């Protein structure tokens, strides 16, 4: 695994914006062995490079982009890369993962990793290519939205394979909800990483390179990738999502009690039929699309007549109408009007605001307004009521600009609820400061536990536990959870072990940089991923050691968060979901029985119940540095 030319370049690109200095550094082979690349490598570098207690918007908070060993090879769905920095939203780990041309551009230019430190006094973008890197002044791009800026940079550096990571006005204004938008459509959205870029006055990164990535066993890789892809296409989720996208689950989420409606005040939404798969895909869908090098086109391009947008094909531009968009800006905010939903999605991407945090903040603000905790004088005269899509759009503009009530809400629901008070903390939808997605944890207990323990806050992708969602084979379910009862949404049995298991294998996939959506079931187990790594790198790692890679990463993320002030008390959910039964719908009467699942999770992890820290034995077994 240490050989340059077999999956790795072996090189980090180091950019100091304060000094306008660019250099390279060799990657440590032992670190690659322990963390592989991508998310794991970015996490290890963040621990090593970020000063303890660094302010997230300070110049010495490094911003790290890391590819994986599989990027640029035949491995399916390997166009992903990870981004890491200390989060300005949570004060803990900030981390994102995205599929885009940027991954191929960075690695094709000869680099596994890009580390940006310092801060420029003037707006700049970074141009990375086969001839190295260049810092380019760009005052003309500052103030432009992500669509306009990306289009301008693509025209300026025109070639088909150029990858562009860009921030919008929200990032420029250092709004803690700001995202980084890749190729004008995908995002590293969570935790405010766009604000870190903005604080560095870094408008964009343009990456392009076509240097081939060599693998250890081309023939073996070709045959195994064919088998892997064939197995993927036999999965029921492949057929469902390739044809209809993830939006296909929007109405089923509602019907099974797993949709967050009106900020968690309801379990049913009248008129949900307007968001049925049949309506969306027969009336609005234009075509399918996939991330680069991915065999599963889960993205769906939609056109919604009358919704304001810049793209000639429709207001949803090149983005996918996925469940987070449809249910988040839809029933979560009290509406089913696809024009409003589409416009909110397009505007969030253009302004560079995290889509999930955006709809969470909007739903929270609507409840505060409707319950009298915020008056019209507090919200710039907006009529923030359920179903008022125009008010949500205006709110997004205010958030991105840091103006009026947007300055308050742009700090996230944790800070906003602290300032608003009046009991609003009870229903502020966040964990550790990161807003929850649109899944109702009272109807999906394993996901409630996932939200509570995730290393970056209320995140569904860190574990993406599918035990209650997929018909896993009994053998696979026993391996993941230790009991067949784990698939029962009314049982707490096996949930702690299952979430820990899926966290481990998702961290492994994120470090190889293979999409967890493609590898969501058995194809994401270490037994299935191991041959891909072996054929690419030539390194034979057995299944237990591969699983240990994921476990090592999860524990390192835990250590980093403890170092930055996390306590076990932060592994929780908002009070609403713990003590307030859902009033109606399929999950009526339920709350999340978190304590029993959390105890099982800590036990599965080997973490101390009082300190929340990994045991000395765990640190030794996983070869982890003692950073706390």
HELIX and SHEET records of a PDB file:
HELIX    1   1 UNK A   29  UNK A   35  1                                   7    
HELIX    2   2 UNK A   38  UNK A   49  1                                  12    
HELIX    3   3 UNK A  101  UNK A  108  1                                   8    
HELIX    4   4 UNK A  146  UNK A  156  1                                  11    
HELIX    5   5 UNK A  169  UNK A  172  1                                   4    
HELIX    6   6 UNK A  193  UNK A  199  1                                   7    
HELIX    7   7 UNK A  218  UNK A  234  1                                  17    
HELIX    8   8 UNK A  236  UNK A  244  1                                   9    
HELIX    9   9 UNK A  246  UNK A  249  5                                   4    
HELIX   10  10 UNK A  250  UNK A  255  1                                   6    
HELIX   11  11 UNK A  262  UNK A  264  5                                   3    
HELIX   12  12 UNK A  272  UNK A  275  5                                   4    
HELIX   13  13 UNK A  277  UNK A  283  1                                   7    
HELIX   14  14 UNK A  323  UNK A  328  1                                   6    
HELIX   15  15 UNK A  331  UNK A  333  5                                   3    
HELIX   16  16 UNK A  338  UNK A  351  1                                  14    
HELIX   17  17 UNK A  355  UNK A  370  1                                  16    
HELIX   18  18 UNK A  376  UNK A  378  5                                   3    
HELIX   19  19 UNK A  389  UNK A  401  1                                  13    
HELIX   20  20 UNK A  405  UNK A  409  1                                   5    
HELIX   21  21 UNK A  413  UNK A  420  1                                   8    
HELIX   22  22 UNK A  424  UNK A  427  5                                   4    
HELIX   23  23 UNK A  441  UNK A  443  5                                   3    
HELIX   24  24 UNK A  445  UNK A  453  1                                   9    
HELIX   25  25 UNK A  474  UNK A  481  1                                   8    
HELIX   26  26 UNK A  484  UNK A  487  5                                   4    
HELIX   27  27 UNK A  495  UNK A  512  1                                  18    
HELIX   28  28 UNK A  522  UNK A  524  5                                   3    
HELIX   29  29 UNK A  526  UNK A  537  1                                  12    
HELIX   30  30 UNK A  543  UNK A  563  1                                  21    
HELIX   31  31 UNK A  568  UNK A  570  5                                   3    
HELIX   32  32 UNK A  575  UNK A  579  1                                   5    
HELIX   33  33 UNK A  594  UNK A  605  1                                  12    
HELIX   34  34 UNK A  616  UNK A  621  1                                   6    
SHEET    1   A 6 UNK A  21  UNK A  26  0                                        
SHEET    2   A 6 UNK A  11  UNK A  16 -1                                        
SHEET    3   A 6 UNK A 113  UNK A 117  1                                        
SHEET    4   A 6 UNK A  63  UNK A  67 -1                                        
SHEET    5   A 6 UNK A  80  UNK A  86 -1                                        
SHEET    6   A 6 UNK A  93  UNK A  99 -1                                        
SHEET    1   B 6 UNK A 132  UNK A 137  0                                        
SHEET    2   B 6 UNK A 124  UNK A 129 -1                                        
SHEET    3   B 6 UNK A 202  UNK A 207  1                                        
SHEET    4   B 6 UNK A 163  UNK A 166 -1                                        
SHEET    5   B 6 UNK A 180  UNK A 182 -1                                        
SHEET    6   B 6 UNK A 186  UNK A 188 -1                                        
SHEET    1   C 2 UNK A 285  UNK A 289  0                                        
SHEET    2   C 2 UNK A 299  UNK A 302 -1                                        
SHEET    1   D 2 UNK A 430  UNK A 431  0                                        
SHEET    2   D 2 UNK A 434  UNK A 435 -1                                        
END                                                                             
